[in-house]
Amino acid sequence: MSAYMTEFDRVHRSRVRFAWLIVLAVVTGAGAWLTAPFGIVQLTRGEAAGWLLVAAGVLLLGLCVAAIIVAVRAHGRIAPQSLPGKANPAFDEPQPSKNPNGGFALVDSQLGSH
């Protein structure tokens, strides 16, 4: 397998891993958002199951933060920042027309200049 295909496979695997980490972060964040407040409500009512729900919510929140951090670090390896390249020396240079016949121009026709 060529070096290009090897690099393509590596980048593809990294992108898939990044997508799964984002999905994991969203799911665990939603789970933390649903369980922790419900556990707090259960604790205010004096039920012991509230401690389990609060602990699960904190655990899910920690997993969400960890997934986000790992995804950001993985994304840095996928899409590196662009580096400045060498300036194009012909960028600001005028290019003459390739048409040898020229064109019609109204230079010095004094139209609209009263």
C-alpha positions in Angstrom: 0.0 0.0 0.0 1.3 3.4 -0.9 2.2 6.1 1.6 -0.7 8.2 0.4 -3.2 5.4 1.1 -1.7 4.8 4.5 -2.0 8.5 5.4 -5.5 8.6 4.0 -6.5 5.6 6.2 -4.9 7.2 9.3 -6.7 10.5 8.7 -10.0 8.6 8.1 -9.7 6.6 11.3 -8.9 9.8 13.2 -12.0 11.6 11.8 -14.2 8.6 12.7 -12.7 8.6 16.2 -13.4 12.3 16.5 -17.0 11.9 15.4 -17.6 9.1 17.9 -16.0 11.3 20.7 -18.4 14.1 19.8 -21.4 11.7 19.9 -20.2 10.4 23.3 -19.8 13.9 24.6 -23.4 14.8 23.5 -24.9 11.7 25.0 -23.1 11.9 28.3 -23.8 15.6 28.6 -27.5 14.9 28.0 -27.4 12.1 30.5 -25.8 14.4 33.1 -28.3 17.1 32.4 -31.2 14.7 33.0 -29.9 12.7 36.0 -28.2 15.3 38.3 -31.1 17.7 38.6 -33.5 14.9 39.2 -31.2 13.5 41.8 -31.1 16.9 43.6 -34.9 17.0 43.6 -34.9 13.5 45.1 -32.5 14.6 47.8 -34.7 17.5 48.7 -37.5 15.1 49.2 -35.3 13.0 51.5 -35.0 9.9 49.3 -31.7 8.0 49.4 -31.9 7.3 45.6 -31.1 10.9 45.0 -27.5 10.3 46.0 -27.1 7.6 43.3 -28.6 9.9 40.7 -26.4 12.9 41.7 -23.3 10.6 41.6 -24.3 9.3 38.2 -24.8 12.8 37.0 -21.4 13.9 38.2 -19.8 10.8 36.6 -21.6 11.5 33.3 -20.5 15.2 33.4 -16.9 14.1 34.0 -17.1 11.7 31.1 -18.6 14.5 28.9 -15.8 16.9 29.8 -13.1 14.2 29.2 -14.7 13.3 25.8 -14.6 16.9 24.8 -11.0 17.4 25.8 -9.9 14.2 24.0 -11.9 15.2 20.9 -10.3 18.7 20.8 -6.8 17.1 21.1 -7.6 14.6 18.4 -9.0 17.2 16.1 -5.8 19.2 16.3 -4.0 16.2 14.8 -6.5 15.9 12.0 -6.7 19.5 10.9 -3.4 21.3 11.7 -3.3 25.0 11.5 -2.4 26.3 8.1 1.1 27.6 7.8 2.0 30.7 5.7 3.4 29.8 2.4 5.8 31.5 0.0 4.4 34.6 -1.5 3.4 34.5 -5.2 5.7 37.0 -6.9 3.3 37.4 -9.9 0.2 38.1 -7.8 0.4 41.9 -8.1 1.9 42.0 -11.6 -0.4 43.0 -14.5 -0.9 40.4 -17.1 -1.2 41.7 -20.7 -4.1 40.5 -22.8 -3.4 37.4 -24.9 -5.7 38.8 -27.7 -3.5 40.4 -30.4 -6.5 42.3 -31.9 -7.1 44.5 -28.9 -10.6 45.9 -28.2 -12.8 49.0 -28.6 -12.2 51.7 -26.0 -13.7 55.2 -25.6 -10.6 56.9 -24.3 -10.6 60.7 -24.9 -14.1 60.5 -26.3 -15.3 63.2 -23.8 -18.6 61.4 -23.2 -20.3 62.7 -20.1 -17.7 65.3 -19.2 -19.2 68.7 -19.7 
